Amino acid sequence: MYLKKILGGFLVLVSFLATAQNEIVVNTDLGKETISKDIYGHFSEHLGHCIYGGYWVGEDSNIPNTNGIRNDVVDALKEIAIPNLRWPGGCFADEYHWMDGIGSRDERPTMINTHWGGVTEDNSFGTHEFLELCSQLDCEPVICGNLGSGTPQEMSQWVEYLNSGNVSPMTDLRKANGREEPWGVKYWGVGNESWGCGGNMTAQFYADNMRRFSTFTKNYGENRLYKVACGPNVDDYNWMETLMKNGNPGGSFQGISLHYYTVCHTWRQKGSATQFDEKEYFTTMDKTLFMDELLRNHITIMDKYDPRNRVGLIVDEWGNWHDVEPGTNPGFLYQQNTLRDAMVASVNLDLFNKYCRRVKMANIAQTVNVLQAMILTQDGEMVKTPSYYVFKMYKVHHDATLLPSDVTCDNYTYEEESVPAISTTASKAADGKIHITLSNLDPHNSKEVLCEMRGTDKLSFVTGSIVTGDKINSYNDFGKKEEVSLKDFKDVKVNGNSLTVKMPAKSIVMIELN
Ligand code: AHR
């Protein structure tokens, strides 16, 4: 009888271990790095209908607005607490002359937006309008200066216009344009993609120019500029090495950028945002996970030249880049956004969190109507995309302490190739609550995930949420019910200091524990 009981217990344990293939050990007592909320930043360029129509409709528009900026878009972005916004580009930044975008709107000169559709830019959205937008969003402005076609004087004067409280020509001009107090802008990009659209420079030529331009961008008052040098294109490790070696890190720049877009096929034919099969879904997951290797390798170079970790890695352009929606202007980069995009968002955010010792900011491209957007608009209508809901879910990690975790998980295999099926982040908030976000990349199989919370005795489940959809290409569109949104999730069992989470296939979940 006694033997039978032991045997029974043994069998239960064996069968439990056989099914518990997904296990995460979270070290709740070993957290030391902060996940900067700036990792959840955004990027908005003068491109297609991101600025015009996306945010800016003008004061006389029928679309409800405050000082020309749409209320619905601001309200939606406030819900995801966007911490910072990068502007005016992108490639546009290196052909933008800021003085064209100040003063009376009727008198502002026009220009041609040569990169994005060759359309005429009337400069009605300029410095004051951007800073008004940031103030409505309650977020930090990140301004990218023009190193490619501008001069050190032009860049220097823009910083003076923004930040100086002294008596000076730029201060007077700002006041004449209706702004008495300096804005105190902290984040400043010294050119964009200078290896490409920003001037086709070599790494050494850029390093020298960046040092020169940076010399003339000054600190005013209490404000200390955080200058972001143009960093590498994807895996250009030579660019990173040259900048870290010869660019005066910590002096001429405090952050260095990295750009990596996930492109399913090729740059010529990227593939549809909505009409894709499992092979393309798998390829997208595989390609987006390359971000792990990129971050690891670039950080290794940064560690070599900056062992004190003074310089931040700023991933200021990332996300999925698909073909434009049929019938739309190819130069406007308007694409739909499905559950696949949501998965790309969660996987990348997990990676930025994982490397948060070095990754101090990231900006998904681009907030409204362009590339992997949070929001799509059509006249007065607005749609929240699946990616939006991931950013909403991940708010719990803003400025929380990263809890180091060890993950053992199944693979998601397609034909002969595999990627890890589970991606995760665990963090502890200032109020002591623990949050775990988990993504199950496998589109067919649900996963039972055992989380062992080392360093704590007893936990209780507070709340949970989930982002999923019926299909990998479920998406939200104008005039129809949302297919993907943020819903309550309760499929969690807590036992002492461990918990079992039952994740549906192709889902992203968040668990809050006390
Ligand atoms: O985000 C679209 C473009 O992609 C940006 O303007 C440029 O920096 C990058 O190549």
Residues whose N, C-alpha, C, O or C-beta is under 5 A from the ligand:
A	BS01	AHR	G90 C91 F92 E193 A365
